[in-house]
Each structure stands twice: as structure tokens, then as C-alpha cells.
Amino acid sequence: MKYSLSILSLLLAFTTMGQSTDSSLFTLSQNINLELGSAFYYRDGWDVTEYENHFLNNFSHLTPEGGMVWGEYGVSPDSGQINFWGGDRLISFAYENDIKVKAQHLVWHRYVDGQDPLLPDWLVTDDGIAQYPKETLSTLLKNFITQTVDHYTNSFPETIEWWCVVNEAGSNTTGYIPNLWLDSLGSAHIDSSFAWARAAAGPDIKLYYNEYFYHGAPYGGTRIPTKIDFAYDVVSGMVQRGVPIDAMGFQSHIPAIGYPGKAVVAADMKRFTDLGLEVYITELDVELIAPITQEKLEQQAIIYKEMFEITLENPLIKLVCIWQFNDAQSWLGAESESCIMDKDYYPKPAYDSIQSVLIAAGGIPTSLETPVQTDEAFQIKGSKIIIHHTKPAVLTIYNQKGQIVNHLGVSKGDDIPISHLKAGIYITTLQTENRLW
């Protein structure tokens, strides 16, 4: 078999004498100027240090998964004091570690039989009706937005770089979803909320509207075209009116069942970047249905891979935030295995697929100095790869498009056949816990 580029010659560009190229998602994404982050939250029973370390090894920004919604910790209608404890704990971790924050949400709602856990109880009657007249309610909303943005700006300077101003205002059929703000203030509260947020945050913080357009697997896994059309009408109208909006957020809770495909998702996002806005993938995960099989994990990996390809192929898609990185931390439950690591933080095929896209995009620098010989790790010989490394490792072979064509655990003495590969250019890596060849 003839190879256009041998594995050993390629490795000369990937490694340096005495040290290994850092293949963490953090470094790979930083090398190509991609903002890659994850939801972040502290849950009881978890090793906090282990969780934090895995986060720091892979991500450059975080989104507090909870702790910042108006109704979570209570607001006194008399004193006007907001309880910032939940958000402070999460954002202080980012501040202390020089991590950026994408904060959400300033305006949200969710009626549940007259109860709304996302808003303070004193705002809403048992029948889901606002307790205050329109003018007072508008003042209360403005004060909450202003005080919240001011608090985090002053307490953790230069930490929050993105604010979700309005979340999930559209219904799953057509138009706005009925809610306290719409019923009491009308749709004008959206423009006002962005104006208030801009006044408090200043000109350099990015403000975005956040929405979901793809149902999860329990709902049959379907794209909601009317919701996308409505969001486009709302947001394009805001742009035309000069409302201070910088970006559209696509939550992207994308199910493996019903995934509409790369071309469709890319086109959905392009509609908004064509307005001159940035697009953020704000809450990416890929839900699976039990029982989980290797085939389903590989399908999941393809979806993650394509979402990152969409990002890198559109220069106005500036940010990707996955919605937790550990299966046991997923809001969908561990059984959905929706994240890129398993419950023990072991990288899944989805993690490897993201890594391959970032590598193919130039995430591993090639302007390195004296190369190191790789015989200590592995070598290509005829139609096989021979493993020399003494510790268990993972061998991955990528084709020219960055797609994984082989991925398996190996140990010293293994002979990996490659005669089945078609002629062409291939990239091979051997990775242990803290080193990549």
C-alpha cells in the first residue's frame, strides 16, 4: 500500500523534544480562537476538585447551569434585595481562574399551574397573573436587570463577556408563548430588556436572545420550523429597529433521534448570521435512548463532530458551550449519556470527534522545534502499526477530513493492521492520560 504521508513524518510536526503537544480541548480550541465552554454547577456528592480540574483542562468559559434566575433564591418585594449567593459561588470560580463567563438568563418565564419557579412568588398570583400593574412590573423588571448586571460587573470585573437577555420567548407552534411579561407588558418588553441590559453592561458585553429549535428524543426528536421562522422575524425586527442585540443563541439540545442533519442546522444558523449577528451554540448536548450501544455512541460522535464543523465553517458562529461534559452531571439524567465524557470522566467517542475537528482545523501548532523520535511509542511498519509504549493508551487514526476511521485501546506489543485503509493521507495519534504522540 502506498501512503501519501507517513505517520512518522507527520508526527515530526506534532511533537517536540522532551515534551508532548497539549491535546486538551482547551488548548486545541484556544489555538484556533474558538470560545469553547461548558455548563458549570456544583452538585452534592461530587468530588469538587476533580470536577473543577477536568473543567479547567478543557474549557475557556463557563455558563452557570443554575443560581442566576430571578426566582431561584428569592427577592424581597419590600427591600428589593436580590440573593446573589448561587451565582456568586459559580462566577467566583471563573474569576479566580481567569475563566470567561456566559451568563443567563435575565428574562425568563415558565408557568406550572400558576407556579413559576423562575420568578419570585410575590410577582405572580396562584392563577398565574401578575400581582402588580403594568408600570410597576416594568420598573421591577428593569431594576432586576440593572441590579443583577451591576452586581456581577462590580464584583467580578472583566469576567462576564456574554449575557442572555431573553430566553425562550417563542412557543412551539407559532408566535410568543403566553407568559407573565407578554400578558402584562406586551412584546415591547423584549426591546426594553435589551436596552436596559446594554445601559448596565456597557458597549463591550455581548447581548443575545436564546431559544431552542429542536425537540429532545422523548418528544420524537424533531425540528420546529415555525419556531425558527418566528424567532427570525422577532430578531430581524430588533435589528431593523436598532435594538442593541449582538447575537442569536441556539440551545442545540439535539437528539440523536430526529437530528435534521448538518446542512439543515447550518442553514438555520446562517439565517441569523446573514443579519450581521453572531450565533452562539449555547447548550449543546446529544441525547441517546437506552439501551446505549456502541453504534449509538458513534452516531452521537458524528453529531457532535458536525456541530463543530458548522461552527468552524461559519466565521460568525463565535462560541460553543456544551451543556455539561460528564454524563452523571447531565440535566437529562445519566442514562441518556448525552455528554462527551462518561460518568467517570473518561472521554467518549464524542470527545474524540470534537478533538479531531479541532486538530484538523489547526488546533495543534505545527511551528515546533526539534522533533522527537516516536519509536518509544509506536511505529508504522509495512501494513501495521506496532505499539511500543509500555502503558495502556488509545490509538486514533483520522482521514484527511478529520474523521475518525479507527479508535481503540492498545498496549505494548499490539500489532494494529492498516491494510484495510484506502490509499490517502492519514493522521495517527497515540494518547495516554497526559501525553499525545
Buried (B, 14 or more C-beta within 10 A) or exposed (E): EEBEEEBBEBBBEBBBEEEBBBBBBBBBBBBBEBBBBBBBBBEEEEEEEEBBEBBBBBBBBBBBBBBBBBBBBEBEEEEEEBBBEBBBEBBEBBBEEEBBBBBBBBBBBBBEEEBBEBBBBBBBEEEBEBBBEEEEBBEBBBBBBBBBBEBBBEBBEEBBBBBBBBBBBBBEEEBBBEBBBBBBBEEEBBBBBBBBBBEBBEEEBBBBBBBBBBBBBEEEBBBBEBBBEBBBEBBBEBEEEEBBBBBBBBBBBBBBBBBBEBEEBBEBBBBBBEBEBBBBBBBBBBBBBEEBEEEBBBBBBBBBBBBBBBBBEBEBBBBBBBBBBBBBBBBBEBEBBBBBBBEEBEBBBBBBBBBBBBBBBEBBBEEBEEBBEBEEBBBBEEEBBBBBBEEEBBBBBBBEEBBBBBBEEBEEEBEBEBEEBEEEEBBBBBBBEEBBB
